[in-house]
Amino acid sequence: MLNEDDLDVLIQTGLSNPVGIGLAKNLLEEAQIPFFTMDQNLAARQESGNLIGWWSVRVPRDREFEAREILLNVEAMK
């Protein structure tokens, strides 16, 4: 079973609204990509630079390309 430490790539997205974030989560789950989400408060505690409310997600390195494609497609739907 994966834990947060196994998800070694942090992707900062341009998503900040709940609808876009929900869609991204659903698409990542459908693609069976393990992920861990970071909200603004958690990201600030981990000093990831996500201080303006954008959504960040951690994924395994071997699924990074696929996850980035999904997230870019969701961002393009704005």
C-alpha positions in Angstrom: 0.0 0.0 0.0 1.3 3.5 -0.9 1.7 6.2 1.6 2.5 9.9 1.2 6.2 9.2 1.1 5.9 7.0 -2.0 4.3 9.9 -4.0 7.5 11.7 -4.9 6.4 14.2 -7.5 4.6 17.4 -6.4 2.5 19.0 -9.2 1.2 22.5 -8.5 -1.8 23.2 -10.6 -3.7 26.3 -11.6 -6.9 24.8 -10.1 -8.5 26.6 -7.2 -12.2 26.1 -7.5 -13.9 23.1 -6.0 -15.6 21.9 -9.2 -12.3 21.7 -11.1 -10.5 20.0 -8.2 -13.3 17.5 -7.8 -13.2 16.7 -11.6 -9.4 16.3 -11.4 -9.7 13.9 -8.4 -12.3 11.8 -10.2 -10.2 11.6 -13.3 -7.1 10.6 -11.4 -9.1 7.9 -9.6 -10.5 6.6 -12.9 -7.0 6.4 -14.3 -6.0 4.5 -11.1 -3.2 7.0 -10.4 -2.4 7.1 -6.7 -2.4 10.6 -5.4 -2.2 12.7 -2.3 -3.8 16.2 -2.3 -2.4 19.2 -0.6 -4.7 22.1 0.3 -3.4 25.6 1.0 -2.8 25.0 4.7 -0.9 21.8 4.3 1.2 23.2 1.4 2.1 26.2 3.5 3.2 24.0 6.4 5.4 22.0 4.0 6.8 25.2 2.5 5.9 24.1 -1.0 5.1 27.7 -2.1 1.4 27.1 -2.6 0.2 30.2 -0.7 -2.5 31.5 -3.0 -5.0 28.7 -2.7 -4.1 26.7 -5.8 -4.4 22.9 -5.5 -1.3 20.7 -5.4 -1.1 17.0 -5.8 1.6 14.4 -5.2 1.9 11.4 -7.6 4.3 8.6 -8.2 7.1 9.5 -10.5 6.2 6.6 -12.9 2.7 8.1 -13.4 3.8 11.8 -13.5 3.3 12.3 -17.2 -0.2 10.8 -17.3 -1.2 12.8 -14.2 0.1 16.0 -15.7 -1.9 15.4 -18.9 -5.1 14.9 -16.9 -4.5 18.0 -14.8 -3.7 20.2 -17.8 -6.9 19.0 -19.6 -8.9 20.0 -16.5 -7.2 23.4 -16.3 -8.0 24.0 -20.0 -11.7 23.6 -19.2 -11.9 26.8 -17.2 
